[in-house]
Amino acid sequence: MSGNGQAYNGPVLECKNLCISYFTRAGEIPAVVDFDLKLNQGESVGLVGESGCGKSTVALAIMQYMGKNGGIVGGEILYKGRSLADFSEEELRQLRGNEISMVYQEPMASLNPSMTLGKQLMEVPLCHEDITEQEAYDRAAKMLASVKLPDPERVMASYPHQISGGQQQRVVIAMALLTGPSLLLLDEPTTALDVTVEAGIVELIGEIASEFNTSMIYISHNLGLILETCDRVNVMYSGVVVEEGSVGEVFDQMKHPYTRGLFSAIPLPGADKTARPLVPIRGQLPLPHERPRGCYFGPRCDHFQEGHCNRGQIEMSDVPGEPNHRVRCARWRDIDWASYRPEGLSGDSIEVGDKVLEINAMKKYYEITDNSIAAILKGNRIKYVKANEKISFDAHESETVAIVGESGCGKSTFAKVLMGLETATEGEVIFRGEDVSDFPVQKRSPEQVGSVQMVFQNPFDTLNPSHSVGAQLARVIKKFGVESDRDKVEQRVMELLDLVKLPRDFARRRPRQLSGGQKQRVGIARAFAGNPRMVVADEPVSALDVSVQAAVTGLLMDIQRSYRTTLVFISHDLSLVRYLADRVVVMYLGHIVEQGSTDEVFAPPYHPYTEALLSAVPIADTSIEKKRIILEGNLPSVMNPPKGCPFNTRCHRKVGDICETDRPPEIEAEPGHMIACHISLEELRKVDPVIVVHDKAAESATDSAAE
């Protein structure tokens, strides 16, 4: 493998005082300032921070992919001791994809839709090495098997659209690893994937990197993933590293207020929406040309001291007793973290009211016509996609019910039926005493439509770019008959902006003038403009930074308290579900496999699928010990679901033939806690908890006493 076998004992990568700028009509924009990094062979470093902090810019600079308007204006990047600035274009072309590979966030954007996957994979070794097409084919097929893709020959012959998102990402990883690179850059490689697929891919990356002794830079805003994948971590804020060290040092002994702010904004197992609510970081990340003097984090910091923190440039300083742990803060030695109690989000408990929603044995099938020759000959051309199969659960006033499960399990289909975008095939959807299962949205009254509203996943696609924020909110207010008088409509728009904590002058802004978090707040304001009794939130914070996630989550809870709204929360983020939900419904392949209160679902006894979901959740806490369960195989086709238990093809606790032939009975572990499984309740109660929290202080005291 050309170049890779050369003997080299020094660092694979060094960034020294690296400064990167982009040049626009407005002038030079400094994207990254004074960035240092040393990466040894086989080592992995995480880059974390909010969007716009410069993480991806660093990766693109290493790849020398900054475009015509970007460039390195200070410092240097050394690859195996040689400055990348000294490489010719041809040398860089040979380096990329051969010795340095990159896995991007969106796999579909990385694959050519008009070429088979086999040809795309074969291009890599054919471009960089002197081998035959057959050798390239054999190596590509072998690598697909290494990334645990079933039937590599079929995948080689497939086009990108013919495989799932998780499989596409595995192909991209296989492509990046085909030449056994010395350095692998991963830019949010699992953001768009289910937690179960994510867990498999994270383990896979670790195994293959270990096999090839590959060095890795892992870019993510998911601190739990960094804990599972990296040796060291660099925390970035507005283009600079504010803290760096080993994962243990930074996670357990964090010194910078921004690092602590990131951890306070994520729902760790100890967080509680009433007793220990999340604490969002106030304010916004400054634009590169608007950075304040001194500490860039100063305007958002509770420990800022005028005349001290903004006196001049803040340099990195070493933390005594912790090798390689450094922090960029003028006051880190003065802060008393033990007595620091930041004000969290409103934590008042809500009393649950009367039943608002009742789902009884609801089914949703999609009819499709099979035009294949085999189907025509058999006379069996009509097939059904069984998206929802006998769904039954209730929701009450002021209650948050979370629906969780992998992509394709039927969560969003149920939401469409509830919203009237689809009608049910069978069963009842009783909302406020009226069965709306057969009522498409066109036949519902304005009051019925206004009573059930939705907050969508992607705030960028749900607002009209040509209308102002105020006009879009006013349209909803008038449409649902809340107000008709012009002055009252305008007043209501201002009240809604106050409700979602946005300045009133935002009413005149277009969506393009807002950040992602601000757009999502407008989406929430629009959902509540019709005074709804129920809001369906479909992955409402998954596209946002952790600090913005905390603020938007708190906002939803505040509004729920004010309006006593029922919240149906659809998500694959089980950490957030544990924090936010009162009750949880776990779905798999259109079936409900478990439901109960949040405490019941997150503790034994659980359904084997719930157990696997919990084990897949990355948790940013070194005191957590987690059971390791990796689900093998892919979600079966909803057109040809398994007989018997829908989970039997992937279940790690399968008891025998009965799982393949008979539908599992619903067993009641506690009143309201239902599990659909053939395993006896007695056996399920014996299962060890997936997540165990260790008391580090107590363990340390015990160890000291033993010594």
C-alpha positions in Angstrom: 0.0 0.0 0.0 1.9 3.0 -1.3 3.5 5.1 1.2 1.8 3.5 4.2 4.6 1.0 4.9 7.3 3.6 5.3 9.0 3.5 8.7 8.1 6.6 10.7 8.2 6.8 14.5 7.1 10.4 15.1 3.6 11.9 15.3 1.4 11.2 12.4 -0.1 14.7 12.5 1.0 18.0 14.1 -0.9 21.3 13.9 1.3 24.1 15.2 -0.2 27.6 15.9 -2.6 26.9 13.0 -4.6 30.0 11.8 -7.1 29.5 9.1 -9.1 32.3 7.4 -11.7 32.7 4.7 -11.6 35.8 2.4 -14.9 37.4 1.4 -16.0 40.7 -0.1 -16.3 42.0 3.5 -12.6 41.1 4.1 -10.7 38.4 6.0 -12.7 36.2 8.3 -10.5 34.3 10.8 -12.2 30.9 11.2 -9.6 29.1 13.4 -7.0 30.8 15.6 -3.9 29.4 17.3 -4.9 25.7 16.9 -2.4 23.1 18.3 -2.8 19.3 17.9 -0.4 16.4 18.1 -1.6 12.9 17.0 0.5 9.8 17.4 0.1 6.5 15.6 -3.0 4.6 16.6 -4.3 7.5 18.8 -7.8 9.1 18.5 -8.6 12.7 19.3 -12.1 14.2 19.5 -13.0 17.7 18.5 -16.2 19.0 20.2 -18.0 22.3 20.3 -21.0 24.1 18.9 -21.7 24.5 15.1 -19.4 27.3 13.7 -16.6 26.7 16.2 -14.2 25.6 13.5 -14.1 21.8 13.9 -14.8 20.9 10.2 -12.6 23.8 9.1 -9.7 22.1 10.8 -10.5 18.8 9.1 -10.8 20.5 5.6 -7.4 22.2 6.2 -5.8 18.8 7.0 -7.3 17.5 3.7 -6.2 20.7 1.9 -9.8 21.1 0.8 -10.6 24.7 1.7 -11.7 26.0 -1.7 -10.5 29.1 -3.4 -11.5 31.5 -0.6 -9.9 29.7 2.3 -6.4 29.3 3.4 -3.8 28.8 6.1 -2.6 32.3 7.2 -0.4 31.2 10.1 1.3 28.2 11.6 1.6 24.9 9.8 0.3 21.3 9.5 2.9 18.5 9.5 2.0 15.1 8.2 4.6 12.5 9.3 7.1 15.4 9.9 6.6 17.1 6.6 4.6 20.3 6.1 1.5 19.9 3.9 2.4 23.2 2.3 5.4 21.6 0.7 3.3 18.9 -1.0 2.7 19.3 -4.7 -0.8 19.0 -6.1 0.0 15.5 -7.4 1.4 14.4 -4.0 -1.7 15.7 -2.3 -3.9 13.8 -4.8 -2.0 10.6 -3.9 -2.2 11.4 -0.2 -5.9 11.9 -0.1 -7.9 8.7 0.0 -4.7 6.7 0.4 -2.9 7.8 3.5 -5.4 10.3 4.8 -9.1 9.5 4.4 -12.3 11.3 5.5 -15.8 10.1 6.3 -18.4 12.8 5.9 -21.6 13.4 7.8 -24.1 12.6 5.0 -23.3 9.3 3.2 -25.7 10.0 0.2 -23.7 13.2 -0.5 -20.5 11.1 -0.6 -21.7 8.5 -3.1 -22.3 8.9 -6.8 -26.0 7.9 -7.5 -25.2 6.9 -11.1 -22.5 4.4 -10.3 -22.7 1.0 -8.7 -21.1 0.8 -5.2 -18.6 -1.7 -6.5 -17.2 0.6 -9.1 -16.9 3.5 -6.6 -15.1 1.3 -4.1 -12.7 -0.2 -6.8 -11.8 3.4 -7.9 -9.8 3.9 -4.7 -7.2 1.2 -4.9 -7.1 1.5 -8.8 -6.3 5.2 -8.5 -3.6 4.8 -5.8 -2.0 1.4 -6.5 -0.7 -0.7 -9.4 -3.3 -3.5 -9.2 -5.7 -5.3 -11.5 -9.5 -4.7 -11.6 -10.0 -8.2 -10.2 -7.7 -7.5 -7.3 -9.5 -4.2 -6.6 -12.9 -6.0 -6.7 -11.7 -8.7 -4.3 -10.3 -6.2 -1.9 -13.5 -4.1 -2.0 -15.7 -7.1 -1.4 -13.5 -8.2 1.5 -13.7 -4.8 3.1 -17.5 -4.8 2.8 -17.5 -8.0 4.7 -15.1 -6.4 7.3 -17.6 -3.6 7.9 -20.3 -6.3 8.5 -22.4 -5.7 5.4 -24.4 -8.9 4.5 -24.0 -10.3 1.0 -21.0 -8.1 -0.2 -21.5 -9.3 -3.8 -25.1 -7.9 -3.8 -23.9 -4.6 -2.3 -21.1 -4.4 -4.9 -23.7 -4.6 -7.7 -26.2 -2.2 -6.0 -26.6 1.5 -6.5 -26.6 3.8 -3.4 -30.4 4.3 -3.3 -30.9 0.5 -3.1 -29.4 0.2 0.4 -30.3 1.8 3.7 -28.7 4.9 5.3 -26.8 2.7 7.8 -25.5 0.5 5.0 -24.5 3.6 2.9 -22.4 4.9 5.8 -20.7 1.5 6.2 -19.9 1.6 2.4 -18.4 5.1 2.9 -16.3 3.8 5.9 -15.2 0.8 3.8 -14.1 3.2 1.1 -12.1 5.3 3.5 -10.4 2.3 4.9 -9.6 0.4 1.7 -6.0 1.5 1.5 -5.3 1.2 5.2 -4.8 4.9 5.8 -2.5 6.2 8.5 -5.0 9.0 9.4 -8.8 8.9 9.4 -11.0 12.0 9.7 -14.6 11.4 10.8 -16.9 14.4 10.6 -20.2 13.6 12.5 -20.2 10.1 10.8 -23.3 8.8 12.7 -25.5 11.9 13.2 -28.2 10.8 10.8 -28.3 7.2 12.0 -30.3 5.3 14.6 -28.6 4.6 17.9 -28.5 0.9 17.2 -26.8 1.4 13.9 -24.6 4.1 15.4 -23.4 1.7 18.1 -22.5 -0.9 15.5 -20.6 1.6 13.4 -18.7 3.1 16.3 -17.6 -0.4 17.4 -16.7 -1.2 13.7 -14.6 1.9 13.4 -12.7 1.0 16.6 -12.1 -2.5 15.5 -10.8 -1.6 12.0 -8.7 1.3 13.2 -7.1 -1.0 15.8 -6.4 -3.6 13.1 -4.7 -1.0 10.8 -3.3 1.0 13.7 -5.0 4.0 12.2 -4.9 7.4 13.9 -8.3 9.2 14.1 -9.8 12.7 14.5 -13.4 12.3 15.5 -15.6 15.4 15.1 -18.8 15.4 17.0 -21.2 17.4 19.2 -22.1 14.1 20.9 -20.0 14.0 24.0 -21.1 10.4 24.7 -19.6 9.2 21.4 -16.3 11.0 22.2 -16.1 9.1 25.5 -16.6 5.8 23.7 -14.2 6.4 20.8 -11.4 8.8 21.8 -8.3 8.9 23.9 -8.0 12.7 24.1 -10.4 15.5 23.5 -10.1 19.2 22.3 -13.0 21.5 23.2 -13.4 24.3 20.7 -15.2 27.6 21.0 -15.3 30.3 18.3 -12.3 29.1 16.4 -10.0 28.4 19.4 -9.3 25.4 21.7 -10.5 26.3 25.2 -9.6 23.0 26.9 -7.7 19.9 25.9 -6.6 16.7 27.7 -7.3 13.1 28.0 -11.0 12.1 28.0 -10.8 11.2 31.7 -9.2 14.6 32.6 -11.6 16.7 30.6 -14.8 14.8 31.5 -14.0 14.4 35.2 -11.9 17.5 36.0 -13.2 20.0 33.5 -11.8 23.5 34.2 -13.2 25.8 31.5 -16.7 27.3 32.0 -17.6 26.5 28.4 -16.8 22.8 28.9 -18.9 22.7 32.0 -21.7 24.5 30.2 -21.7 21.8 27.5 -22.1 19.1 30.1 -24.8 21.0 32.0 -26.8 21.2 28.8 -27.0 17.5 28.1 -29.4 15.0 29.9 -27.0 12.7 31.8 -28.6 9.9 33.9 -28.5 12.2 37.1 -30.5 15.0 35.4 -34.2 15.4 36.2 -36.6 17.8 34.7 -38.0 18.8 38.1 -35.2 18.2 40.6 -32.0 18.8 38.4 -33.1 20.5 35.2 -30.8 21.2 32.3 -28.8 24.5 32.1 -28.6 26.0 28.6 -25.6 28.2 27.7 -27.1 31.7 27.3 -26.5 33.9 24.3 -25.0 33.0 20.9 -21.7 31.9 19.5 -20.0 35.2 18.3 -19.4 35.5 14.5 -15.7 35.4 13.7 -15.5 39.1 12.9 -17.4 40.1 16.0 -15.3 38.2 18.6 -15.0 40.1 21.9 -11.6 41.3 23.2 -9.9 38.8 25.5 -11.9 35.7 26.3 -14.2 34.9 23.4 -16.6 33.1 25.8 -16.8 36.2 28.1 -20.3 37.5 27.2 -21.8 34.1 27.9 -19.8 33.3 31.0 -21.1 33.4 34.6 -17.6 33.9 35.9 -16.6 36.8 33.6 -14.7 39.6 35.4 -14.4 43.0 33.7 -10.9 44.2 33.3 -9.4 40.8 33.9 -11.0 38.4 31.3 -11.1 41.1 28.6 -7.7 42.6 29.2 -5.9 40.9 26.3 -5.4 37.6 24.5 -5.9 34.6 26.8 -3.2 31.9 26.4 -3.4 28.2 27.2 -2.1 27.2 30.7 -1.2 23.8 32.1 -3.3 22.1 34.8 -0.8 21.0 37.6 -0.7 17.3 38.2 -2.6 16.4 35.0 -0.2 15.8 32.1 -1.3 17.4 28.8 -4.4 18.9 30.4 -4.5 22.6 29.3 -7.1 25.3 29.6 -7.6 28.7 28.0 -9.2 30.7 30.9 -7.9 33.6 33.0 -9.9 32.6 36.1 -10.0 28.8 36.1 -7.9 28.7 39.3 -10.4 31.0 41.1 -13.7 29.3 40.3 -15.2 27.3 43.2 -17.1 24.6 41.2 -18.3 22.9 44.4 -20.5 25.8 45.3 -21.4 26.9 41.8 -25.2 26.4 41.3 -26.3 27.8 37.9 -29.9 28.6 37.4 -31.5 25.8 35.4 -34.6 25.7 33.3 -38.0 25.9 35.1 -38.3 22.7 37.1 -41.9 22.9 38.4 -43.7 19.6 38.2 -47.0 19.4 36.2 -50.1 17.6 37.4 -51.4 15.3 34.7 -55.1 15.9 33.8 -57.8 14.0 32.0 -57.4 11.6 29.1 -57.0 13.5 25.8 -56.0 10.8 23.4 -57.0 7.1 23.2 -55.6 4.8 20.5 -57.3 1.5 20.2 -55.9 -1.3 18.0 -55.0 1.2 15.3 -53.6 -0.2 12.0 -52.1 1.5 9.0 -51.4 -0.5 5.9 -50.2 0.9 2.6 -51.4 -1.0 -0.5 -48.9 -1.4 -3.3 -49.0 -3.3 -6.6 -46.2 -5.8 -7.5 -45.6 -5.7 -11.2 -42.9 -8.4 -11.2 -43.4 -11.4 -13.5 -43.5 -13.8 -10.6 -46.3 -11.9 -8.9 -48.3 -11.7 -12.2 -48.0 -15.4 -12.8 -49.1 -16.2 -9.2 -52.0 -13.7 -9.4 -50.8 -12.1 -6.2 -50.0 -8.6 -7.3 -51.5 -6.7 -4.3 -49.1 -6.5 -1.3 -49.3 -4.5 1.9 -46.8 -2.4 3.8 -47.8 -2.9 7.4 -46.6 0.4 8.9 -48.6 0.2 12.1 -50.0 -3.0 13.6 -52.6 -2.8 16.4 -51.2 0.3 18.2 -52.9 1.0 21.5 -52.0 3.6 24.1 -53.4 6.7 25.9 -52.2 10.2 26.5 -53.4 12.7 29.1 -53.5 16.5 29.5 -50.1 18.0 30.4 -48.4 14.6 29.9 -45.4 14.0 27.7 -45.5 10.6 25.9 -42.4 9.6 24.0 -42.5 7.2 21.1 -39.1 5.6 20.4 -37.6 3.1 18.0 -35.4 2.8 14.9 -36.2 4.4 11.6 -38.9 2.4 9.8 -40.6 1.3 13.1 -43.8 3.3 12.3 -43.3 6.3 14.6 -43.8 9.0 12.0 -46.7 7.0 10.3 -48.6 7.1 13.5 -48.0 10.9 13.7 -49.4 11.3 10.2 -52.6 9.5 11.1 -52.9 11.6 14.3 -52.4 14.8 12.2 -54.9 13.7 9.5 -52.2 13.5 6.8 -53.1 9.8 6.6 -56.2 7.8 7.6 -56.2 4.6 9.7 -56.8 1.3 8.0 -58.5 -0.1 11.1 -59.0 0.8 14.8 -59.8 4.0 16.6 -57.9 7.3 17.2 -60.1 9.1 19.8 -59.1 12.7 20.4 -61.1 14.6 23.0 -63.9 12.1 22.7 -64.2 12.0 18.9 -62.8 9.3 16.6 -60.7 11.0 14.0 -59.1 7.9 12.5 -61.1 8.2 9.3 -60.9 12.0 9.1 -58.3 13.3 6.6 -57.0 16.8 7.4 -59.1 18.3 4.5 -62.3 17.1 6.3 -61.4 18.3 9.7 -62.7 21.6 11.0 -60.3 24.5 11.7 -60.8 23.8 15.4 -59.8 20.2 15.0 -56.8 21.0 12.8 -55.7 23.7 15.3 -56.0 21.4 18.2 -53.3 19.0 17.0 -50.2 20.8 15.7 -46.6 19.6 14.9 -43.0 20.7 15.5 -40.9 19.2 12.7 -37.4 17.8 12.8 -35.7 20.2 10.4 -36.3 23.9 11.1 -34.7 24.9 7.8 -37.3 23.2 5.6 -40.5 24.1 7.5 -40.6 27.9 7.1 -41.4 29.8 3.9 -38.2 31.6 2.9 -40.1 34.4 1.1 -42.4 35.4 4.0 -41.4 37.2 7.2 -41.7 35.4 10.6 -44.5 37.7 11.6 -46.5 37.0 8.5 -46.2 33.2 8.9 -47.4 33.4 12.5 -50.2 35.7 11.6 -51.4 33.4 8.9 -51.8 30.5 11.4 -53.6 32.8 14.0 -56.2 33.9 11.3 -56.5 30.4 9.7 -57.6 28.8 13.0 -59.9 31.6 14.0 -57.9 32.6 17.1 -58.1 36.3 16.1 -59.3 38.2 13.1 -58.8 41.8 14.0 -55.6 43.1 12.5 -54.3 44.8 15.7 -55.2 41.7 17.9 -53.4 39.4 15.4 -50.3 41.6 15.6 -50.5 41.6 19.4 -50.8 37.8 19.4 -47.7 37.5 17.1 -45.7 39.6 19.6 -47.0 37.4 22.5 -45.9 34.3 20.6 -42.4 35.7 20.1 -42.3 36.6 23.8 -43.4 33.0 24.6 -40.5 31.4 22.6 -38.0 34.1 24.0 -37.3 35.8 20.7 -37.0 39.6 20.3 -40.2 41.2 18.9 -38.3 42.8 16.0 -37.8 39.2 14.6 -41.4 39.5 13.3 -39.9 41.5 10.4 -37.1 39.1 9.6 -37.0 36.4 6.9 -36.0 32.8 8.0 -32.6 33.2 6.3 -31.7 35.8 8.8 -32.2 33.4 11.7 -29.9 30.7 13.2 -31.0 27.0 13.4 -32.1 27.3 17.0 -34.0 30.6 16.3 -35.8 28.9 13.4 -36.8 26.0 15.6 -38.2 28.5 18.1 -40.3 30.1 15.3 -41.5 26.6 14.4 -42.6 26.0 18.0 -44.3 29.4 18.1 -46.2 28.5 14.9 -47.3 25.2 16.4 -48.7 27.0 19.5 -50.3 29.8 17.5 -53.6 27.9 17.2 -53.9 27.2 20.9 -53.4 23.4 20.4 -54.4 20.8 23.0 -51.8 18.4 21.6 -48.4 19.0 19.9 -46.6 16.2 18.1 -42.8 16.9 18.2 -41.0 14.8 15.6 -37.3 14.8 16.5 -37.5 18.6 17.3 -34.0 19.1 18.6 -31.9 16.4 16.8 -30.5 19.0 14.2 -29.4 21.4 16.9 -26.3 22.0 19.0 -26.4 20.6 22.6 -26.7 24.1 24.1 -29.5 25.0 21.8 -31.2 21.6 22.4 -31.3 22.3 26.1 -32.9 25.8 25.6 -35.5 24.4 23.1 -36.3 21.5 25.3 -36.8 23.8 28.3 -38.9 26.1 26.1 -41.3 23.2 25.1 -41.7 22.3 28.8 -42.4 25.9 29.8 -45.1 26.3 27.2 -46.5 22.9 28.1 -46.9 24.1 31.7 -48.5 27.4 30.6 -51.0 25.8 28.1 -51.4 22.3 29.8 -50.7 20.8 26.4 -50.2 17.1 25.7 -46.9 16.5 24.1 -46.2 13.4 21.9 -42.4 13.4 21.6 -41.0 11.2 18.8 -37.3 10.6 19.2 -34.4 8.1 19.0 -32.4 10.1 21.7 -33.2 8.0 24.7 -31.1 10.2 27.0 -33.5 13.1 26.2 -36.5 10.8 26.4 -35.5 9.7 29.9 -35.2 13.4 30.9 -38.3 14.7 29.3 -41.0 12.0 29.1 -43.6 10.9 31.6 -44.4 7.7 29.7 -42.6 5.8 26.9 -43.9 3.7 24.0 -41.2 1.5 22.4 -42.0 0.5 18.8 -40.4 -2.1 16.5 -41.5 -2.9 13.0 -45.0 -1.3 13.4 -45.7 -3.1 16.8 -45.6 -1.7 20.3 -43.2 -4.0 22.2 -43.2 -2.2 25.5 -44.9 0.8 27.2 -45.0 2.2 30.6 -43.7 5.1 32.8 -40.2 6.3 32.1 -38.8 4.8 35.3 -40.4 1.5 34.4 -39.1 1.3 30.9 -35.6 2.4 31.8 -35.2 -0.4 34.5 -35.6 -4.2 34.4 -37.7 -6.0 33.5 -37.4 -4.8 29.9 -38.2 -6.1 26.4 -35.0 -7.4 24.8 -35.4 -4.7 22.1 -35.6 -1.9 24.8 -32.6 -3.5 26.5 -30.6 -3.2 23.2 -31.8 0.4 22.6 -30.6 1.4 26.0 -27.2 -0.2 25.6 -26.7 1.7 22.3 -27.1 5.1 23.8 -23.8 7.0 24.2 -23.6 8.6 27.7 -21.0 11.3 28.4 -20.3 10.1 32.0 -17.2 8.2 33.0 -19.0 6.9 36.1 -21.5 4.9 33.9 -20.9 1.2 33.2 -23.1 0.0 30.3 -23.9 -3.4 29.1 -22.8 -4.0 25.5 -25.4 -5.4 23.1 -24.9 -4.9 19.4 -27.9 -5.9 17.3 -26.9 -8.0 14.3 -28.7 -7.7 10.9 -31.0 -5.0 9.6 -34.6 -4.1 10.4 -36.7 -6.6 8.4 -38.9 -5.4 5.5 -42.3 -4.1 6.4 -43.6 -5.8 3.2 -42.5 -9.2 4.5 -42.3 -9.0 8.3 -41.3 -12.1 10.3 -43.9 -14.4 11.5 -44.2 -14.8 15.3 -42.4 -12.1 17.3 -41.4 -9.2 14.9 -38.0 -9.0 16.8 -37.1 -12.7 16.6 -34.6 -12.2 13.7 -32.3 -10.0 15.7 -33.2 -10.9 19.3 -30.2 -11.8 21.6 -32.6 -13.5 24.1 -34.6 -15.7 21.6 -36.0 -18.7 23.5 -36.8 -21.0 20.6 -39.2 -21.9 17.8 -42.2 -20.3 19.5 -40.6 -16.9 18.8 -40.7 -17.6 15.1 -44.3 -19.0 14.9 -46.4 -17.3 17.6 -47.2 -13.6 18.3 -45.9 -12.8 21.8 -48.5 -12.2 24.6 -48.6 -8.9 26.4 -47.5 -9.4 29.9 -48.1 -6.7 32.6 -45.0 -6.1 34.8 -46.8 -3.4 36.8 -50.2 -1.7 36.2 -49.7 0.2 32.9 -46.3 -1.4 32.2 -46.8 -3.8 29.3 -44.1 -6.0 27.6 -44.9 -8.1 24.5 -42.5 -11.1 24.8 -42.5 -14.9 25.1 -39.9 -14.8 27.9 -41.6 -15.1 31.3 -41.8 -12.1 33.5 -39.8 -13.9 36.2 -36.9 -14.4 33.7 -37.1 -10.8 32.5 -36.9 -9.6 36.1 -33.5 -11.4 36.5 -31.9 -9.4 33.7 -29.2 -7.1 35.0 -29.7 -3.3 34.5 -28.2 -2.0 31.2 -26.9 1.2 32.8 -25.1 1.2 36.2 -24.0 4.4 37.9 -20.8 4.0 40.0 -20.2 6.4 43.0 -16.6 7.4 42.2 -16.1 9.2 45.6 -17.3 6.1 47.5 -15.1 3.8 45.4 -12.1 6.0 45.9 -12.6 6.1 49.7 -12.9 2.3 49.7 -9.7 1.9 47.7 -7.9 4.3 50.1 -9.1 2.4 53.1 -8.0 -0.9 51.6 -4.5 0.5 51.0 
